[in-house]
Amino acid sequence: MTLAQTPRNHQVFGIDWPVVRAVVARDLRAIRRSKAVIIPMLLVPFLLLVVLPLLVGIAARRASSPTSTISFLDSLPAALAGPIASLPPDEQLLTLVLGYLLAPLFLIVPLMVSAVLAADAFAGEKERHTMETLLHLPIADRDLFIAKFLTGFLPAVAISWIGFTAFAVVANAVSWGIVDGLIVPNGLWLVVIFWVAPAVATLGLGIMVRVSARSRTTQEANQLGGAVILPLIFLAVGQATGLLLVDLAVAFAAGAAVWMVALFLVWRGASKFTRDRIAGNA
Amino acid sequence: MIAGTPFDGVSPAVDREGEVVITTRDLSRSFDDRVAVDALDLDVHAGEVLALLGPNGAGKTTTVRLLNGVLAPDRGETRVFGMDPNTDGIEVRRRTGVLTETAGLDGRLTARENLEFTARMRGLSKAESRRRVDLQLDRFEMHDMAEYRTAGFSTGQRKRLAMARALLHDPEILFLDEPTSGLDPAATRDVTDLIGSLAREHGRTVLLATHFLGEAGRIADRMAVLDHGRLRAIGRPDDLAAELWNGVPADIDLGGPATSEAIAIVASVEGVMRQEARATGLTISVRDRTTMARVLTALTSTGHAVYGASMRRASMEDVYFALEDSPMESFEQVAR
């Protein structure tokens, strides 16, 4: 028996995890060294979760018009407006902006990071001519898909959570002395962080897997997939105008809806992710 | 220079010399309206070097992909070690090594990281991966480049590294897709020497996809000529030349390219089967020596200066271009 014939038995749930880990480790190592991938992946979260809350927080501290906050709160659902309205007037604006209005913007982070990484993991492999080599290795189509999915999902969630921690530090620091206690995390943020953000990351991956299958280069995939950000921009605008401010139950339900769509897209992508299709399209 | 054995004391994989390890019957695959492989019948024996010869688009790469379970056939069947690559792809790929046409190295990773990744994918432990990677880096004389990212490597260096990667796990069958394209003459010789030794000394089966006639003729035990996905001919290089080349090739030195008048004169001589202008005159194919004498007489009697003439054995180049110029039916008998 030669080395090439040596049997392997590392499968759990039918998945060859050492092989999956090897692909994920290689991809993450390569991504860490790619400025074109790493810079937008870190810069956007830094701007959205550190710089923006800092500037908005400073502006909110200086605002001396609690009456406009009160009129804005009147347009919100009672379940959401109640806790804010019960706060002292000088705390209301900071709590509203940092505790609620920025939440949808935060969702851009998992979506963007997963989309960028998925484009690199799928279309990028084709562009670098490394996909062909990968297809000739003894890895099942499903395991390869799982590895590529995790390459996008794990950093997207990790960066979101680390980014949120940074945001929490900035938000609470900038409101120090005015707000009694911590602005974040609150209930809405916890739902967004632990429920909606992973769903949005999955959604980004589900979309980009499909887009990447039709693209030959990372740039092309990013351009086609760039549209995935648009719904979140609308969400942010809606949030700023008070139209979409929701309470916990609605946020949870919205997260569930995103999960369903995301998992459907991923399932569809996985079922079409076959060597034959990839090689035929390469 | 590529030195030593690539197999680190592991005994040669194949003790089944002559056994058929790859079989295809009526193997076909199309992409949209384009037929890439068309009704391919092929038997490859253990320990032989079979060259898949053909121009770009002949179906060589698609054939390799079909044999390794990367593509599924539209029609027909394949067996590699008795397994169907379409359903037992992982097992087949575990026992094969592939050098793709583009080296397929991730330029963001170092030479060592590229090899170690493949070793891990092949199921080798961390320690064993490292040992085998060191062995291959030594063998391909790339140890001093091990920690450099491959983005800066030359084409030759990338090919050598990709070759080292294909051999990491002692594969029993090697699929080599254009292994010498982009290499300088010295590197080409090293690679062809290595391919030859893999089969002769280590019993590996090599399927060599190439459009370089010289390379195929030098190292292949048999050659399969593909054209538009169809097998035009298969056999030992010498046998192919003898069977397919109709007549005796000859070169005539006219001191410059043949004029259309000279070509017409030669063509009118009975027994001349082909004529083709060359930079220094003509290459023709004649039925026999008498025909050659008549050709020379016809040229000199019409005032054409003949500086030299020679008859020779048909080369693989003659055969190849004859195949390209000829209708498929002429060669189907040979292909079978």
HADDOCK unambig.tbl for C-alpha pairs under 7 A between the chains (distance, minus, plus):
assign (segid A and resid 2 and name CA) (segid B and resid 13 and name CA) 5.93 0.50 0.50
assign (segid A and resid 2 and name CA) (segid B and resid 170 and name CA) 6.98 0.50 0.50
assign (segid A and resid 3 and name CA) (segid B and resid 169 and name CA) 5.94 0.50 0.50
assign (segid A and resid 3 and name CA) (segid B and resid 170 and name CA) 6.21 0.50 0.50
assign (segid A and resid 4 and name CA) (segid B and resid 94 and name CA) 5.63 0.50 0.50
assign (segid A and resid 4 and name CA) (segid B and resid 95 and name CA) 4.85 0.50 0.50
assign (segid A and resid 4 and name CA) (segid B and resid 169 and name CA) 5.45 0.50 0.50
assign (segid A and resid 4 and name CA) (segid B and resid 170 and name CA) 5.89 0.50 0.50
assign (segid A and resid 4 and name CA) (segid B and resid 171 and name CA) 5.56 0.50 0.50
assign (segid A and resid 5 and name CA) (segid B and resid 94 and name CA) 6.67 0.50 0.50
assign (segid A and resid 5 and name CA) (segid B and resid 95 and name CA) 5.97 0.50 0.50
assign (segid A and resid 8 and name CA) (segid B and resid 123 and name CA) 6.87 0.50 0.50
assign (segid A and resid 19 and name CA) (segid B and resid 121 and name CA) 5.36 0.50 0.50
assign (segid A and resid 22 and name CA) (segid B and resid 117 and name CA) 6.61 0.50 0.50
assign (segid A and resid 22 and name CA) (segid B and resid 120 and name CA) 6.51 0.50 0.50
assign (segid A and resid 22 and name CA) (segid B and resid 121 and name CA) 6.63 0.50 0.50
assign (segid A and resid 26 and name CA) (segid B and resid 117 and name CA) 6.86 0.50 0.50
assign (segid A and resid 30 and name CA) (segid B and resid 108 and name CA) 5.46 0.50 0.50
assign (segid A and resid 30 and name CA) (segid B and resid 109 and name CA) 6.19 0.50 0.50
assign (segid A and resid 33 and name CA) (segid B and resid 108 and name CA) 6.43 0.50 0.50
assign (segid A and resid 128 and name CA) (segid B and resid 106 and name CA) 6.99 0.50 0.50
assign (segid A and resid 129 and name CA) (segid B and resid 102 and name CA) 6.82 0.50 0.50
assign (segid A and resid 129 and name CA) (segid B and resid 104 and name CA) 5.14 0.50 0.50
assign (segid A and resid 130 and name CA) (segid B and resid 104 and name CA) 4.30 0.50 0.50
assign (segid A and resid 130 and name CA) (segid B and resid 105 and name CA) 6.03 0.50 0.50
assign (segid A and resid 130 and name CA) (segid B and resid 106 and name CA) 6.45 0.50 0.50
assign (segid A and resid 133 and name CA) (segid B and resid 100 and name CA) 6.74 0.50 0.50
assign (segid A and resid 133 and name CA) (segid B and resid 104 and name CA) 5.77 0.50 0.50
assign (segid A and resid 135 and name CA) (segid B and resid 70 and name CA) 6.30 0.50 0.50
assign (segid A and resid 136 and name CA) (segid B and resid 68 and name CA) 6.90 0.50 0.50
assign (segid A and resid 136 and name CA) (segid B and resid 70 and name CA) 6.58 0.50 0.50
assign (segid A and resid 136 and name CA) (segid B and resid 93 and name CA) 6.46 0.50 0.50
assign (segid A and resid 136 and name CA) (segid B and resid 98 and name CA) 6.83 0.50 0.50
assign (segid A and resid 137 and name CA) (segid B and resid 93 and name CA) 5.99 0.50 0.50
assign (segid A and resid 138 and name CA) (segid B and resid 90 and name CA) 4.55 0.50 0.50
assign (segid A and resid 138 and name CA) (segid B and resid 93 and name CA) 5.16 0.50 0.50
assign (segid A and resid 138 and name CA) (segid B and resid 94 and name CA) 5.40 0.50 0.50
assign (segid A and resid 138 and name CA) (segid B and resid 122 and name CA) 6.83 0.50 0.50
assign (segid A and resid 139 and name CA) (segid B and resid 90 and name CA) 6.22 0.50 0.50
assign (segid A and resid 140 and name CA) (segid B and resid 90 and name CA) 6.64 0.50 0.50
assign (segid A and resid 275 and name CA) (segid B and resid 70 and name CA) 5.49 0.50 0.50
assign (segid A and resid 275 and name CA) (segid B and resid 71 and name CA) 6.50 0.50 0.50
assign (segid A and resid 276 and name CA) (segid B and resid 70 and name CA) 5.97 0.50 0.50
assign (segid A and resid 276 and name CA) (segid B and resid 71 and name CA) 4.52 0.50 0.50
assign (segid A and resid 276 and name CA) (segid B and resid 72 and name CA) 6.11 0.50 0.50
assign (segid A and resid 279 and name CA) (segid B and resid 70 and name CA) 6.99 0.50 0.50
assign (segid A and resid 279 and name CA) (segid B and resid 71 and name CA) 6.85 0.50 0.50
